[in-house]
Amino acid sequence: MNRFGYLTIASLGYAILAVTPLLIGLAPPRPAGRAFLVELSIALGFIAFAQMGLQLGLIGRFQRMSRPLGIDLVMQYHRQIGILALVVVVAHPVLLILHQPAYLQFLNPFGGTLASRTGVFSILALIVLTVTSVWRKQLRIGYEAWRVTHALLGIGAILLAQIHIYLLGVFANAPWKQGALALWSLVFIGLIVWLRLVKPVTLRRRSWQVLEVLPEAPTTWTVVLEPRGHDGFRFAPGQFAWIKIGNPWSVDEHPFSFSSSAERPDRLELGIKELGDFTNRIGEVEPGTPVYIDGPHGSFSSDFQPADGFLFIAGGIGISPILSMLRTLADRSDRRSHVLVYACSRWSRTAFRDELGRLSARLDLKMVYVFEEPHEGWTGASGYVDGEILAPLLRRDQSQHVLMCGPDAMMTAVEKALYEQGVPDRRIHMERFNLV
C-alpha cells in the first residue's frame, strides 16, 4: 500500500474516533430535544473533547503509524488538527451565546457555576497551548520549557473538559456514559504517562554512550555512539531518533538523523549542527556520557523507495540522513547510478566533504555542489538549487526517485522546481524537521 492509501485509512480512523464520544452521548438514554444551536453546540463540544485526546495520541511516536506516513506528516497533521480543534472548541460556547445572549455571563472564569468555570478554563488552556506552539520562537519560549507546558496544558484541558461534561450531565446522563468518557480521557493521558515516565525505563535498559565527538565543519559535529551491554539496533538509512543525553527522563530531548551506515547496527553516528542552546554545546559532550535513543522513526529512506537510481538533494545539515543512505549503499556495493546535489553557503563550511569524496569513489555517484557564496575560481553551480540546475540531472524515463532534506524554504522552492520539470509527486520524498 502506498503513502496515500495509508493516509486515507489513517484519516478515516481519526474521523471515526473523533465522533466516538459524541456517539456515546447520543446513545440512550437521551435528554429531551433542544433548540438546534444548543444541540449543535453540544455536538461540537463532544467532538472537540475527542480531538483533545487524539492530539495526545498523534504525538505518541508509534512506529506503526510513523513508518508508513512519515513522522513529519504526522506532526504536520498534529499541528493542523490542533488549530481545527481550537476552532471547534471555541465554536461550542459561541453557538450557545448566539442562541441565548444571557449565556455570556458564564464566560467569566471566576463566576458562573463550577461546570461553566471548568469549561472556560479548558478553552483557555487550549488557547494558550496553541498560541505558545504557533508563535513559540516569536515569543522566545525555550524548547524545554515549551515541551513541559505543552504537555501540562494538554492534559489539563482534557481533565477540565471531562469534569465539565460530568458536571453538566446533559449527554453523560448515565453511569456507563460517564465511565466510557472517563476511560477515553484516561487512555490518552496514559499515552503521555507512557511516553514521559514509562518508556524511559525501557530506553535505560538499552542505553548507549558517546564514543567520540568529531568536528566536520565549523559548527557541525558527528557524535559517535556505541551500545552499552547490547548489540545495538537495526534501522533503515535516512531514519532518525529522539535523543536524550545523560538522563532518560530529561525533557531536553531532540530529533537527530542517523548519518552512519545501516549496515553497522553497533555503531551509530549523528550529524548535528549548532542551531540552538542544546546543539551549541554538543562539541563539549564527553566520551562515556550515557545517551538514550527513542527510535528509529521516519519513512525517509532509500530502502523504502524501489528505484533504478536516486537524485539526492541536501541543504546544510540535511546531508545527514542522505549521508546515511550513501554510506549504506556503498557498504552494500550498490551499482546503480546516483546524483547528489548539495547546497551549502560556502566551501569552507561544507560538512562531510572528505567523506563524500570517498563515497564518490565507492559508488557510481555524481556530485553537484551549489554554493550560495562561491569562492574565487569556482566554476560550478552557485546561488540556489533551481530548475536550471536540476533539469540535466533528472531522468525522463521515470525510473529515478528524488530524496530531499534541508531547510523548509529550500525544499519548498525545489519541490516547485521539480513539479515544473514534470517530476510526479510519487517520485518526490522529503523530510522536514520542523517537528516542534
C-alpha positions in Angstrom: 0.0 0.0 0.0 1.3 3.5 -0.9 1.5 6.5 1.4 -1.8 7.9 0.0 -3.5 4.7 0.9 -2.2 4.7 4.5 -3.1 8.4 4.8 -6.7 7.6 3.7 -7.1 4.8 6.2 -5.5 6.9 9.0 -7.8 9.9 8.2 -10.9 7.6 8.2 -9.8 6.1 11.5 -9.2 9.5 13.0 -12.7 10.6 11.9 -14.3 7.6 13.5 -12.5 8.2 16.8 -13.3 11.9 16.7 -17.1 11.2 16.8 -16.9 8.3 19.3 -17.6 10.5 22.4 -20.5 12.1 20.5 -22.0 8.7 19.7 -21.6 7.7 23.4 -23.5 10.9 24.3 -26.2 10.3 21.7 -26.9 6.7 22.9 -29.9 6.1 25.1 -30.9 7.4 27.5 -31.0 10.8 25.8 -32.3 14.1 27.2 -35.4 15.8 25.6 -34.8 17.6 22.3 -33.4 21.2 22.5 -33.0 24.1 20.1 -30.8 23.4 17.0 -28.0 25.7 18.1 -27.9 24.1 21.5 -27.7 20.6 20.1 -25.1 21.7 17.5 -23.0 23.4 20.3 -23.1 20.3 22.5 -22.2 18.1 19.5 -19.2 20.3 18.7 -18.2 20.2 22.3 -18.0 16.4 22.3 -16.0 16.4 19.0 -13.6 18.9 20.5 -13.2 16.8 23.6 -12.4 13.8 21.3 -9.8 15.8 19.4 -8.0 16.8 22.6 -7.4 13.2 23.3 -6.4 12.3 19.8 -3.9 15.1 19.8 -2.0 13.3 22.6 -2.3 10.1 20.5 -0.6 11.7 17.5 2.5 12.5 19.5 2.9 9.0 20.9 5.6 8.1 18.4 4.1 4.9 17.3 6.3 3.3 14.7 3.4 1.5 13.0 1.9 4.9 12.3 5.0 7.0 11.6 6.7 4.3 9.4 4.2 4.3 6.5 3.2 8.0 6.8 6.5 9.7 7.9 6.8 11.5 11.3 7.0 14.8 9.5 3.5 14.2 8.0 2.1 13.0 11.4 3.4 16.1 13.2 2.1 18.4 10.5 -1.3 16.7 10.9 -1.0 17.2 14.6 -0.4 20.9 14.2 -3.2 21.5 11.7 -5.7 19.4 13.6 -4.8 21.2 16.8 -5.8 24.5 15.2 -9.0 22.9 13.9 -9.7 21.6 17.4 -9.4 25.1 18.9 -11.8 26.4 16.3 -14.3 23.7 17.2 -14.0 24.2 20.9 -14.4 28.0 20.7 -17.5 27.4 18.5 -19.1 25.5 21.4 -19.8 28.5 23.6 -20.2 30.9 20.7 -23.2 28.9 19.5 -24.8 28.9 22.9 -24.4 32.6 23.2 -26.0 33.1 19.8 -28.9 31.1 21.0 -29.2 32.9 24.3 -27.0 36.0 24.9 -27.6 35.6 28.6 -25.1 32.7 28.5 -22.4 35.3 28.0 -22.2 35.6 31.8 -20.9 32.1 32.0 -17.7 33.0 30.2 -16.4 34.7 33.3 -13.8 32.2 34.6 -14.3 33.4 38.2 -18.1 33.5 38.0 -20.9 31.2 36.9 -21.0 27.6 38.1 -18.3 25.1 38.6 -19.4 23.4 35.4 -19.0 26.6 33.4 -15.7 27.5 35.0 -14.1 24.2 34.2 -15.3 24.6 30.6 -13.9 28.1 30.3 -10.5 27.1 31.8 -10.3 24.2 29.4 -10.8 26.5 26.5 -8.3 29.0 27.9 -5.7 26.2 28.3 -6.2 25.2 24.6 -5.8 28.9 23.5 -2.6 29.3 25.5 -1.3 25.9 24.2 -2.0 26.9 20.6 -0.6 30.4 20.8 2.6 29.3 22.5 3.1 26.5 19.9 2.4 28.5 16.8 4.4 31.5 17.9 6.9 29.8 20.2 10.0 31.3 18.5 8.5 34.8 18.3 7.6 34.6 22.0 11.2 33.4 22.7 10.0 30.4 24.7 12.7 27.9 25.2 12.2 24.4 23.7 12.4 22.6 27.1 10.0 25.0 28.8 7.6 24.7 25.9 7.6 20.9 26.0 6.7 20.8 29.7 4.0 23.5 29.4 2.6 22.0 26.2 2.1 18.6 27.9 0.7 20.1 31.1 -1.7 22.4 29.2 -2.9 19.5 27.0 -3.6 17.2 30.0 -5.2 20.0 31.9 -7.5 20.8 29.0 -8.7 17.2 28.8 -9.2 16.8 32.5 -11.1 20.1 32.8 -13.3 19.2 29.8 -14.0 15.8 31.4 -15.1 17.5 34.6 -17.2 20.0 32.6 -19.1 17.2 30.8 -19.6 15.3 34.0 -21.0 18.3 36.0 -23.4 19.3 33.2 -24.7 15.8 32.7 -26.6 16.7 29.6 -25.5 13.8 27.5 -23.4 12.0 30.1 -26.6 11.2 32.0 -25.9 7.5 32.8 -23.2 5.9 34.8 -22.0 3.8 31.8 -21.6 7.0 29.7 -19.6 8.7 32.4 -17.4 5.7 32.7 -16.9 5.4 29.0 -15.9 9.1 28.6 -13.6 8.9 31.7 -11.9 5.9 30.1 -11.5 7.9 26.9 -9.6 10.6 28.8 -7.5 8.1 30.8 -6.4 6.2 27.7 -4.9 9.3 26.0 -3.5 10.8 29.2 -2.0 7.3 29.8 -0.1 7.8 26.5 1.7 10.8 27.9 2.5 8.9 31.1 3.9 6.1 28.9 5.9 8.4 26.7 7.4 10.6 29.5 7.6 8.2 32.5 7.4 4.5 31.5 9.2 4.4 28.1 12.4 6.0 29.6 12.7 2.9 31.7 12.9 0.7 28.6 15.4 3.1 27.0 17.5 2.9 30.1 17.8 -0.8 29.7 19.3 -0.4 26.2 21.3 2.7 26.6 24.2 3.9 24.5 27.3 6.0 25.3 29.3 8.6 23.5 32.4 7.1 21.9 33.7 10.3 20.4 32.7 13.7 19.1 34.3 14.7 15.8 34.3 18.1 14.1 33.1 18.0 10.5 33.0 21.7 9.7 32.6 25.0 11.6 29.5 24.5 13.8 28.9 20.9 12.6 29.8 17.8 14.5 29.5 14.0 14.3 28.5 12.3 17.6 29.6 8.6 17.5 27.7 6.3 19.8 28.3 2.7 20.9 25.8 0.3 22.7 26.2 -0.4 26.4 25.7 -4.1 27.1 23.7 -4.9 23.9 24.1 -5.4 20.2 22.6 -2.1 19.0 19.6 -2.0 16.8 18.6 -2.1 13.1 17.4 1.0 11.3 16.8 2.0 7.7 19.3 4.5 6.2 17.8 8.0 6.5 15.8 7.4 9.6 16.1 9.4 12.8 15.7 9.1 16.6 14.8 11.2 19.6 18.0 11.6 21.7 18.4 12.3 25.4 21.8 12.8 26.8 22.6 12.0 30.4 19.1 11.3 31.8 16.4 9.2 30.2 13.6 11.2 31.9 15.0 14.6 30.9 12.7 17.0 29.0 15.8 18.0 27.0 15.1 15.7 24.0 15.8 16.4 20.3 15.4 14.6 17.0 18.5 13.8 15.0 19.1 11.8 11.8 21.5 8.9 11.7 24.4 9.7 9.4 26.0 6.3 9.7 25.5 3.2 7.6 22.6 0.9 8.4 25.0 -2.0 8.0 26.6 -1.0 11.3 23.9 -1.5 14.0 26.6 -1.5 16.7 27.9 2.0 15.8 25.6 5.0 15.4 26.7 8.4 14.1 24.6 11.6 14.3 25.3 14.6 12.2 24.5 17.7 14.4 24.7 21.4 13.5 24.9 24.1 16.2 21.4 25.7 15.9 20.3 26.3 19.5 21.1 26.2 23.2 21.4 22.4 23.2 23.3 21.9 20.0 25.6 24.8 20.7 27.1 22.7 23.5 27.3 19.4 21.5 31.0 19.7 20.9 31.6 19.7 24.7 30.0 16.3 25.3 32.5 14.0 26.9 33.2 10.4 25.8 31.4 7.9 28.1 28.3 10.1 28.5 25.2 8.0 28.5 22.7 8.5 25.7 19.1 7.2 25.4 17.6 6.6 22.0 13.9 6.5 21.1 13.8 5.2 17.6 14.2 4.5 14.8 11.5 6.7 13.3 10.6 8.0 9.9 9.9 6.8 6.4 12.5 8.9 4.6 14.8 6.2 3.3 16.2 4.8 0.1 15.3 1.4 1.4 11.6 2.2 1.2 11.7 3.5 -2.4 12.4 0.9 -5.1 14.1 2.8 -8.0 16.8 2.4 -10.6 18.7 5.3 -9.0 18.3 8.3 -6.8 18.7 12.0 -7.1 19.6 13.1 -3.6 19.2 16.8 -2.7 20.6 18.1 0.5 20.8 21.6 2.1 23.0 22.3 5.1 22.7 19.6 7.9 20.0 17.9 5.7 23.0 16.0 4.4 22.9 13.8 7.5 20.2 11.3 6.5 21.4 11.3 2.9 24.9 10.5 4.1 23.5 7.5 5.9 21.9 6.3 2.7 25.0 6.8 0.7 27.2 5.0 3.2 24.7 2.1 3.3 24.6 1.9 -0.5 28.4 1.8 -0.6 28.6 -0.9 2.1 26.1 -2.9 0.0 28.2 -2.5 -3.1 25.3 -0.8 -4.9 25.9 -0.5 -8.7 23.1 1.9 -9.6 23.8 5.5 -10.8 23.0 8.2 -8.3 23.3 12.0 -8.1 23.9 14.2 -5.1 23.0 17.9 -5.2 24.5 19.5 -2.1 23.6 23.2 -1.4 25.9 24.9 1.1 26.7 28.5 2.0 30.4 28.2 1.0 33.1 25.6 0.6 34.8 26.3 3.9 31.6 25.5 5.8 30.7 22.3 3.8 30.3 19.3 6.2 31.5 15.8 5.3 33.2 16.9 2.1 36.1 14.4 2.6 33.7 11.5 3.3 31.6 12.5 0.3 34.7 12.3 -1.9 35.5 8.8 -0.6 31.9 7.7 -1.3 32.1 9.1 -4.8 34.9 6.6 -5.4 33.0 3.7 -4.0 29.7 4.5 -5.8 28.5 5.5 -9.2 27.8 8.9 -7.7 27.8 12.3 -9.5 28.5 15.2 -7.0 27.0 18.6 -7.7 27.8 21.3 -5.2 25.8 24.5 -5.2 27.4 27.4 -3.2 25.4 30.4 -2.2 28.8 32.3 -1.8 31.1 30.6 -4.3 34.9 31.0 -3.6 37.2 32.6 -6.1 37.9 30.3 -9.1 34.7 28.2 -8.5 33.2 27.2 -11.9 30.4 25.0 -10.7 26.8 25.8 -9.8 26.1 28.8 -7.5 23.2 30.6 -6.0 20.2 28.3 -5.2 19.0 24.9 -6.4 16.6 25.6 -9.2 15.1 24.0 -12.3 18.1 25.0 -14.4 20.4 23.1 -12.2 18.1 20.1 -11.8 17.0 19.7 -15.5 20.1 17.9 -16.8 20.2 15.6 -13.7 16.7 14.2 -14.0 15.9 11.0 -15.8 13.0 11.3 -18.2 12.2 7.6 -18.0 10.5 7.8 -14.6 13.0 5.4 -13.1 14.6 7.8 -10.7 13.3 8.9 -7.3 14.2 12.1 -5.6 15.1 12.2 -1.9 15.4 15.7 -0.4 16.2 17.1 3.1 17.1 20.6 4.0 15.7 24.0 5.2 12.0 24.5 4.7 12.4 27.4 2.3 14.8 25.4 0.1 12.6 22.3 0.0 9.5 24.4 -0.9 11.4 26.1 -3.8 13.0 22.8 -5.0 9.7 20.9 -4.8 8.1 23.6 -7.0 11.0 23.4 -9.5 10.7 19.5 -9.6 7.0 19.8 -10.4 7.8 22.3 -13.2 10.2 19.8 -14.6 7.5 17.2 -14.8 8.6 15.0 -11.8 5.4 13.4 -10.4 4.6 13.6 -6.7 5.1 9.9 -6.2 8.8 10.2 -7.0 9.5 13.0 -4.6 10.3 12.1 -1.0 11.1 14.8 1.6 12.0 15.0 5.3 11.0 18.2 7.1 12.4 18.6 10.5 10.1 21.3 11.7 8.7 18.9 14.3 8.1 21.4 17.1 
